[in-house]
Amino acid sequence: MTVSLPLVVVLGFFAWGAVKFLGVRTWVVVLIALFGFWLPQTFFAPAIESGTRTGVDVINSSHT
């Protein structure tokens, strides 16, 4: 069985769990979300993309 959920729903579930069970303050969750949207607009974006792709390639090649 395949379940398809948007990433926003999954991240929202984790954020709700962090606030409810770990005691993370709501403003911290909001700040992290806003920073996540702001960061790709900076000059760090190419380094983040390259690092993410390399990490995914390492994980995928270790399972074959």
Backbone hydrogen bonds, N-H to C=O, Kabsch-Sander energy under -0.5 kcal/mol:
donor,donor_aa,acceptor,acceptor_aa,energy
5,L,3,V,-0.6
9,V,6,P,-0.7
10,V,6,P,-1.6
11,L,7,L,-2.8
12,G,8,V,-2.3
13,F,9,V,-2.1
14,F,10,V,-2.0
15,A,11,L,-2.4
16,W,12,G,-2.5
17,G,13,F,-2.3
18,A,14,F,-2.3
19,V,15,A,-2.2
20,K,16,W,-2.8
21,F,17,G,-2.8
22,L,17,G,-0.8
22,L,18,A,-0.8
24,V,18,A,-2.0
28,V,25,R,-0.6
29,V,25,R,-1.5
30,V,26,T,-2.3
31,L,27,W,-2.4
32,I,28,V,-2.5
33,A,29,V,-2.2
34,L,30,V,-2.6
35,F,31,L,-2.5
36,G,32,I,-2.0
37,F,33,A,-1.5
38,W,34,L,-1.9
39,L,35,F,-2.7
41,Q,38,W,-1.6
42,T,39,L,-1.9
45,A,42,T,-1.2
48,I,44,F,-2.4
49,E,45,A,-2.7
50,S,46,P,-2.4
51,G,47,A,-2.5
52,T,48,I,-2.4
53,R,49,E,-2.6
54,T,50,S,-2.5
55,G,51,G,-2.3
56,V,52,T,-2.5
57,D,53,R,-2.4
58,V,54,T,-2.4
59,I,55,G,-2.3
60,N,56,V,-2.8
61,S,57,D,-2.3
62,S,58,V,-1.4
63,H,59,I,-0.6
63,H,60,N,-0.6
64,T,61,S,-0.8
